[in-house]
Amino acid sequence: MKRPPIVYVLWLDAHGLGATEDISPDEVDERLHKGWPTHTSGILLRSDERGVSIAADVQEPDPTDENAKPNYRGTHHIPRGMIVREVLVSGRPRKKKGAVDGES
């Protein structure tokens, strides 16, 4: 199995306050009405117009089964509109089926 590509993503996560935490109208902009900067890195599964899918672990396929595929664990999907920055750290993204050189 080839080494999978590793990606770093800075994105703005949705968040909320606890059900018992009070907030005044003056605090809404400062404490609530914004995305929370979140840093995520991992194995790049897919990056396209819908977003980025990442896994924490990849299990190599069973070498005795010619039809076996890798399994992924600890997966995330980050919608494209929430992404501030995406950096390919190592490796190269897989080509889409039928893609020509220069496309991924």
Order of alpha helices (4+ residues) and beta strands (2+ residues): beta-beta-beta-beta-beta
